[in-house]
Amino acid sequence: MKRASKRTLKISTAALAILGFSTQAFAGAAYIYEMIPTEVGTAGAGSAAKAQNASTVFTNPAGMTYIDHTEIEAGATLMYLNAPFSSQVGTTATGRSGDTTEWFGGGNFSYVQPLGDGWTFGLSVQNFFGLSLNWQDDWLGRYSSTKEWLIAPQIQPTIAYKVNDWLSLGAGLGFTVGYLKTYMKIYKPDTTPIDGRAKLRDTAFAIQGNLGAMIQANEDLRIGLRYLTETKLAFKPSVTTKGVGPGATAALDALGGLDLGLYMPQSLNIAAFYQLNEQWALLGDFGWEDWSRFGKLDVGFGRTGQLGVANIETKDVYHYGIATQYQFDESLMLSAGFSFDSQLQDNANRSLILPLKDMYRYGAGFEKEMSEDFTLGAGLDFVWEGDTPVQATDAGAGVIHGQYTSVYFVFASVYGVWKF
């Protein structure tokens, strides 16, 4: 590789690393596989057992021992969310129906360096946890929220060791900085028709463990296990207001000392990769995420002059996935996958500001070897939720009956893998 090309590569990968560390990444309070661009083409299925490039630093750190040369993977994911909301009979709150349809983007960077004697070092940068939702200022739920923005960019140094021919172990520490912003309207019980405004804002630091094991059962089958530890983002937001009286300001100021108790939950993934023949490979996995420990508080300020604070009721999420890879020729590999994630909340408990249901993922992608030391990849995922009802939600200034209609996500990713 020429010196100029190397310089361009360093600049490009550094820019993508900064992108992955700083941009908002996705909607909905769940771990989203698509923020690792290499996982889009298989709908996140089998990720803990793939170990096919440097992205394994994050998806299963033990898989780094399968990389026998210095390698960099960098890419970006663009996401589109369609989530229009409509009210139904029984709604007493006033305002527009609302729409949180949006575009988002995020990036990822991974680096692997074999050290010798069975040891491998890795480094990854990603943002795979959070939410970013934006409604209109005059929508029905404006006294609960007009904008929710939570991101938790993470940089993870990792080490792996090949114990013997069939077992590898790996561990990483994800140094995480959480950013939280919540905007909402405040009802003014006077003759002024203009609502007041409030903003809750805070940052928090946390460390999350990423542990992995890879078992090479035979030359065609490997099994991967990956465990993410639970960690807490201890947000105690500061509050700023505009256009409200002293009573509302005092009530919201009291919220500034309230610990929102938000957790990045523990998760376990068990995956298998089976090389069926020279052309076909099969992947599958099962996962569990402890979202019953999510803990984010729902706050609102309404007509009664009282600040409402309530826990968002969430439950554990289960994941099932299956995928295939097809080696079309020496330089081109095609992939396709399907996965299912169970819903985060029951219909009766679903929060107005967290519209998540069962997720059905359908993915397809390709990897093209452009040269001996560079591979280009891309993928497309379609994630379907469908109609997502919200029942009798108190928005602080009335009751809302309604649903998010035909909710879906589209993820498009592109990435490169450089070998040295």
C-alpha positions as CSV (number, residue, x, y, z in Angstrom):
1,M,0.0,0.0,0.0
2,K,1.4,3.4,-1.0
3,R,2.2,6.0,1.7
4,A,-0.5,8.4,0.4
5,S,-3.1,5.6,0.6
6,K,-2.1,4.8,4.1
7,R,-2.4,8.4,5.1
8,T,-5.9,8.6,3.6
9,L,-6.9,5.4,5.4
10,K,-5.8,6.8,8.7
11,I,-7.7,10.0,8.2
12,S,-10.8,8.2,7.1
13,T,-10.8,5.7,9.9
14,A,-10.2,8.4,12.5
15,A,-13.2,10.4,11.1
16,L,-15.4,7.4,11.3
17,A,-14.3,6.7,14.8
18,I,-15.2,10.2,15.8
19,L,-18.6,9.8,14.0
20,G,-19.3,6.6,16.0
21,F,-18.4,8.2,19.2
22,S,-20.4,11.4,18.8
23,T,-23.6,11.0,16.8
24,Q,-27.0,9.9,17.9
25,A,-27.5,6.4,16.7
26,F,-31.0,5.0,17.0
27,A,-34.6,5.2,18.2
28,G,-36.1,3.1,21.0
29,A,-34.6,2.0,24.3
30,A,-33.0,-1.3,23.1
31,Y,-29.6,-2.6,22.0
32,I,-29.7,-2.2,18.3
33,Y,-27.5,-4.7,16.3
34,E,-27.5,-2.5,13.2
35,M,-25.2,0.1,14.8
36,I,-22.5,-2.4,14.1
37,P,-22.6,-2.1,10.2
38,T,-21.3,-5.6,9.6
39,E,-24.4,-7.1,11.3
40,V,-27.0,-5.4,9.1
41,G,-26.8,-8.0,6.2
42,T,-27.7,-10.9,8.6
43,A,-30.3,-9.1,10.7
44,G,-28.0,-9.5,13.7
45,A,-28.2,-13.3,13.6
46,G,-25.2,-15.3,14.7
47,S,-23.0,-12.3,15.4
48,A,-21.3,-13.9,18.5
49,A,-20.0,-16.7,16.3
50,K,-19.0,-15.0,13.1
51,A,-15.5,-13.8,13.9
52,Q,-14.9,-12.9,10.2
53,N,-13.4,-9.4,10.7
54,A,-12.4,-6.8,13.2
55,S,-15.9,-6.0,14.3
56,T,-15.7,-9.1,16.5
57,V,-14.0,-6.9,19.0
58,F,-17.5,-5.9,20.1
59,T,-19.7,-8.7,19.0
60,N,-17.6,-11.4,20.7
61,P,-14.1,-10.4,21.9
62,A,-12.9,-14.0,21.9
63,G,-13.3,-14.0,18.2
64,M,-10.3,-11.7,17.8
65,T,-8.0,-14.8,18.0
66,Y,-9.4,-15.8,14.6
67,I,-7.9,-12.7,13.1
68,D,-4.2,-13.6,12.2
69,H,-3.2,-10.1,11.0
70,T,-3.6,-6.4,11.9
71,E,-7.1,-5.4,10.7
72,I,-9.4,-2.3,10.8
73,E,-13.1,-2.3,10.2
74,A,-15.0,1.0,9.9
75,G,-18.4,1.9,8.7
76,A,-21.6,3.8,9.1
77,T,-25.3,3.1,9.4
78,L,-28.2,5.3,8.3
79,M,-31.6,4.7,9.9
80,Y,-35.1,5.8,9.0
81,L,-38.0,5.5,11.5
82,N,-41.6,5.6,10.5
83,A,-43.9,6.1,13.6
84,P,-47.0,8.3,13.1
85,F,-49.3,8.6,16.1
86,S,-53.1,8.9,16.0
87,S,-55.6,9.4,18.8
88,Q,-58.7,7.3,19.4
89,V,-62.0,7.5,21.2
90,G,-61.6,8.4,24.9
91,T,-58.8,10.9,24.4
92,T,-59.3,14.0,26.6
93,A,-55.9,15.8,25.9
94,T,-55.9,18.5,23.3
95,G,-53.5,18.8,20.4
96,R,-52.3,17.2,17.2
97,S,-52.0,13.5,16.8
98,G,-48.2,13.7,16.4
99,D,-45.5,12.0,14.3
100,T,-42.0,11.0,15.3
101,T,-40.8,9.9,11.8
102,E,-37.1,10.7,11.5
103,W,-33.7,10.0,10.0
104,F,-30.6,9.1,12.1
105,G,-27.0,8.2,11.5
106,G,-24.2,6.5,13.4
107,G,-20.8,4.9,12.9
108,N,-18.5,2.2,14.2
109,F,-14.7,1.6,14.3
110,S,-12.8,-1.6,15.2
111,Y,-9.1,-2.4,15.4
112,V,-7.4,-5.8,15.9
113,Q,-3.7,-6.4,16.6
114,P,-2.3,-9.9,17.1
115,L,0.4,-9.8,19.9
116,G,1.8,-13.4,19.6
117,D,1.8,-16.3,22.0
118,G,-2.0,-16.7,21.6
119,W,-2.8,-13.1,22.7
120,T,-4.7,-10.5,20.6
121,F,-5.5,-6.8,21.4
122,G,-8.5,-4.9,20.1
123,L,-10.2,-1.6,20.3
124,S,-13.7,-0.6,19.3
125,V,-15.8,2.6,19.2
126,Q,-19.6,2.4,18.9
127,N,-23.0,3.8,20.1
128,F,-25.4,0.9,20.3
129,F,-27.7,2.1,23.2
130,G,-30.2,4.9,23.5
131,L,-33.2,6.7,22.0
132,S,-33.8,9.7,19.9
133,L,-37.5,10.7,19.3
134,N,-38.9,14.1,18.2
135,W,-42.5,15.1,18.2
136,Q,-44.2,18.3,17.2
137,D,-44.4,21.0,19.9
138,D,-48.2,21.0,19.8
139,W,-48.8,17.2,19.8
140,L,-51.1,15.5,22.3
141,G,-48.3,14.3,24.5
142,R,-46.4,17.5,24.7
143,Y,-46.7,17.7,28.5
144,S,-44.9,14.4,28.8
145,S,-42.3,15.1,26.1
146,T,-41.6,16.9,22.8
147,K,-38.1,15.5,22.4
148,E,-36.2,12.6,23.9
149,W,-32.5,12.3,23.3
150,L,-30.4,9.6,25.0
151,I,-27.0,8.4,23.6
152,A,-24.2,6.4,25.3
153,P,-21.1,6.4,23.0
154,Q,-18.6,3.8,24.1
155,I,-14.9,3.1,23.6
156,Q,-13.8,-0.4,24.4
157,P,-10.2,-1.7,24.8
158,T,-10.2,-5.5,24.6
159,I,-7.9,-8.5,25.1
160,A,-8.3,-12.1,23.9
161,Y,-6.4,-15.3,24.5
162,K,-6.4,-18.6,22.6
163,V,-6.3,-21.2,25.3
164,N,-6.0,-24.2,22.9
165,D,-7.1,-25.4,19.5
166,W,-10.8,-25.4,20.5
167,L,-11.2,-22.6,23.1
168,S,-10.6,-18.8,23.0
169,L,-11.6,-16.3,25.7
170,G,-11.9,-12.5,25.5
171,A,-12.8,-9.5,27.7
172,G,-13.3,-5.8,27.2
173,L,-14.2,-2.7,29.2
174,G,-16.6,-0.3,27.6
175,F,-16.0,3.2,28.9
176,T,-19.3,4.9,28.4
177,V,-20.5,8.5,28.5
178,G,-24.2,9.0,28.6
179,Y,-25.9,12.1,27.4
180,L,-29.6,12.8,28.3
181,K,-31.9,15.6,27.1
182,T,-35.7,15.7,27.6
183,Y,-37.8,18.6,26.4
184,M,-41.5,19.0,27.4
185,K,-44.2,21.6,27.5
186,I,-45.7,23.0,30.7
187,Y,-49.4,23.9,31.0
188,K,-50.1,27.4,32.1
189,P,-53.4,27.7,34.0
190,D,-54.1,31.3,33.1
191,T,-55.4,33.3,30.2
192,T,-52.1,33.0,28.2
193,P,-52.5,30.5,25.4
194,I,-48.8,29.8,25.2
195,D,-47.3,26.8,27.0
196,G,-44.2,27.1,29.2
197,R,-41.2,25.0,28.4
198,A,-38.8,22.8,30.3
199,K,-35.5,21.0,29.5
200,L,-33.9,18.2,31.6
201,R,-30.3,17.6,30.8
202,D,-27.4,15.6,32.3
203,T,-24.3,13.5,31.5
204,A,-23.2,10.3,33.3
205,F,-20.2,8.0,33.1
206,A,-20.3,4.2,33.3
207,I,-18.2,1.1,32.6
208,Q,-19.7,-2.0,30.9
209,G,-18.0,-5.4,30.7
210,N,-18.0,-7.4,27.5
211,L,-17.0,-11.0,28.0
212,G,-16.8,-13.7,25.3
213,A,-15.9,-17.3,24.6
214,M,-15.4,-19.1,21.3
215,I,-15.6,-22.9,21.0
216,Q,-14.3,-24.6,17.8
217,A,-16.3,-27.8,18.0
218,N,-14.8,-29.1,14.7
219,E,-13.4,-27.6,11.6
220,D,-16.9,-26.6,10.3
221,L,-18.7,-25.6,13.5
222,R,-17.9,-22.9,16.1
223,I,-20.1,-21.8,19.0
224,G,-19.8,-18.3,20.4
225,L,-21.0,-17.0,23.8
226,R,-21.1,-13.3,24.6
227,Y,-22.1,-11.6,27.9
228,L,-22.6,-7.8,28.5
229,T,-22.6,-6.8,32.1
230,E,-25.2,-4.4,33.6
231,T,-24.1,-0.8,34.2
232,K,-26.0,2.2,35.5
233,L,-26.1,5.7,34.0
234,A,-26.8,7.7,37.2
235,F,-28.6,10.7,35.6
236,K,-29.6,13.5,38.0
237,P,-30.7,16.1,35.5
238,S,-30.5,19.8,35.8
239,V,-33.7,21.6,34.8
240,T,-34.2,24.8,32.9
241,T,-37.6,26.5,32.3
242,K,-39.0,29.3,30.3
243,G,-42.4,31.0,30.4
244,V,-43.6,29.4,33.7
245,G,-44.5,30.7,37.1
246,P,-42.4,30.2,40.3
247,G,-44.5,27.2,41.4
248,A,-43.8,25.2,38.3
249,T,-40.1,26.2,38.4
250,A,-39.8,25.0,42.0
251,A,-41.4,21.7,41.3
252,L,-39.1,21.0,38.3
253,D,-36.1,22.2,40.2
254,A,-36.8,19.4,42.7
255,L,-36.6,16.9,39.9
256,G,-33.0,17.9,39.4
257,G,-32.0,15.9,42.5
258,L,-33.9,12.8,41.4
259,D,-31.9,9.8,40.2
260,L,-33.6,8.5,37.1
261,G,-32.1,5.1,37.8
262,L,-31.4,4.2,34.1
263,Y,-29.6,1.0,33.4
264,M,-27.8,-0.5,30.4
265,P,-29.0,-4.0,31.1
266,Q,-27.0,-7.3,31.1
267,S,-27.4,-9.5,28.1
268,L,-26.4,-13.0,27.0
269,N,-26.1,-14.3,23.4
270,I,-25.3,-17.8,22.3
271,A,-24.6,-18.3,18.6
272,A,-23.4,-20.9,16.1
273,F,-21.7,-20.7,12.8
274,Y,-21.7,-23.8,10.6
275,Q,-19.8,-24.1,7.3
276,L,-22.1,-26.4,5.3
277,N,-19.8,-26.6,2.3
278,E,-17.5,-24.4,0.2
279,Q,-20.3,-22.1,-0.8
280,W,-22.9,-22.1,2.0
281,A,-22.7,-21.2,5.7
282,L,-25.5,-21.2,8.3
283,L,-25.8,-19.0,11.4
284,G,-28.2,-19.0,14.3
285,D,-28.4,-17.5,17.8
286,F,-30.5,-17.0,20.9
287,G,-30.3,-14.0,23.2
288,W,-31.6,-12.6,26.4
289,E,-31.6,-8.9,27.6
290,D,-32.5,-7.9,31.1
291,W,-34.7,-4.9,30.2
292,S,-36.8,-5.3,33.4
293,R,-34.0,-3.3,34.9
294,F,-34.2,-0.4,32.5
295,G,-35.7,1.9,35.0
296,K,-36.1,5.2,33.2
297,L,-38.7,7.5,34.8
298,D,-41.5,9.1,32.9
299,V,-42.1,12.7,34.0
300,G,-44.8,15.3,33.1
301,F,-46.2,18.6,34.3
302,G,-49.9,19.2,33.7
303,R,-53.0,21.2,34.5
304,T,-53.2,20.3,38.2
305,G,-49.9,22.1,38.9
306,Q,-48.4,18.9,40.1
307,L,-45.3,17.2,38.7
308,G,-46.0,13.6,37.7
309,V,-43.3,11.0,38.0
310,A,-43.8,7.3,37.2
311,N,-41.6,4.3,36.4
312,I,-41.6,3.0,32.8
313,E,-42.7,-0.6,33.2
314,T,-40.4,-2.8,31.0
315,K,-39.7,-6.5,30.8
316,D,-37.0,-8.8,29.6
317,V,-36.4,-9.1,25.8
318,Y,-35.7,-12.4,24.0
319,H,-33.9,-12.7,20.7
320,Y,-34.0,-15.5,18.0
321,G,-32.1,-15.3,14.7
322,I,-31.1,-17.4,11.7
323,A,-29.0,-16.4,8.7
324,T,-27.1,-17.7,5.8
325,Q,-24.0,-16.7,3.8
326,Y,-23.4,-17.7,0.2
327,Q,-19.9,-17.5,-1.5
328,F,-21.0,-16.5,-5.0
329,D,-17.4,-16.5,-6.3
330,E,-13.9,-16.0,-5.0
331,S,-14.4,-12.3,-4.3
332,L,-18.2,-11.9,-3.6
333,M,-20.1,-13.2,-0.6
334,L,-23.9,-12.7,-0.2
335,S,-25.9,-12.8,3.0
336,A,-29.5,-12.9,4.3
337,G,-31.0,-13.2,7.7
338,F,-34.1,-13.0,9.9
339,S,-34.5,-12.4,13.6
340,F,-37.2,-11.7,16.2
341,D,-37.0,-9.6,19.4
342,S,-39.9,-9.8,21.9
343,Q,-41.6,-6.7,23.0
344,L,-40.2,-4.4,25.7
345,Q,-43.6,-3.5,27.2
346,D,-47.1,-5.0,27.4
347,N,-49.8,-3.1,25.6
348,A,-51.4,-2.1,28.9
349,N,-48.2,-0.7,30.2
350,R,-46.6,0.9,27.1
351,S,-45.2,4.3,27.6
352,L,-46.3,7.1,25.3
353,I,-42.6,8.1,24.8
354,L,-41.3,4.6,24.3
355,P,-43.2,3.0,21.4
356,L,-41.6,-0.4,21.1
357,K,-43.3,-3.7,20.4
358,D,-42.2,-7.1,18.9
359,M,-39.5,-6.5,16.3
360,Y,-39.2,-8.7,13.1
361,R,-36.0,-8.1,11.3
362,Y,-35.2,-9.0,7.6
363,G,-31.7,-8.4,6.3
364,A,-29.6,-8.8,3.2
365,G,-26.1,-7.8,2.3
366,F,-22.9,-8.4,0.5
367,E,-19.1,-8.3,0.9
368,K,-16.9,-7.7,-2.1
369,E,-13.1,-8.3,-1.9
370,M,-11.8,-5.3,-3.9
371,S,-8.1,-6.2,-3.4
372,E,-6.0,-8.5,-1.2
373,D,-6.0,-5.9,1.6
374,F,-9.5,-4.2,1.3
375,T,-13.0,-5.6,1.4
376,L,-16.1,-3.5,0.9
377,G,-19.4,-4.4,2.4
378,A,-23.0,-3.1,2.6
379,G,-26.3,-4.3,4.1
380,L,-30.0,-3.4,4.3
381,D,-32.4,-4.3,7.2
382,F,-36.1,-3.8,7.4
383,V,-37.6,-4.0,10.9
384,W,-41.3,-4.3,11.3
385,E,-43.3,-3.5,14.5
386,G,-46.7,-2.8,13.0
387,D,-49.5,-1.0,15.0
388,T,-48.3,-0.2,18.5
389,P,-51.2,0.8,20.9
390,V,-50.9,3.1,23.8
391,Q,-53.7,2.8,26.3
392,A,-55.1,5.4,28.7
393,T,-51.7,7.2,29.0
394,D,-51.9,10.3,31.4
395,A,-49.9,13.0,29.6
396,G,-50.1,15.4,32.5
397,A,-52.9,17.5,30.9
398,G,-55.4,14.8,29.9
399,V,-55.8,11.1,29.0
400,I,-54.7,9.7,25.6
401,H,-56.0,6.6,23.9
402,G,-54.2,5.9,20.6
403,Q,-51.6,4.0,18.7
404,Y,-48.4,4.4,16.6
405,T,-49.5,3.1,13.2
406,S,-47.4,0.8,11.0
407,V,-44.2,1.4,12.8
408,Y,-41.0,0.3,11.0
409,F,-37.3,1.0,10.7
410,V,-35.0,0.8,7.7
411,F,-31.3,0.5,8.3
412,A,-28.7,0.9,5.5
413,S,-25.0,0.3,6.2
414,V,-21.7,0.5,4.4
415,Y,-18.3,-0.6,5.8
416,G,-14.8,-1.3,4.8
417,V,-12.3,-3.9,6.1
418,W,-8.5,-3.2,5.8
419,K,-5.9,-5.8,6.3
420,F,-2.2,-5.0,7.0
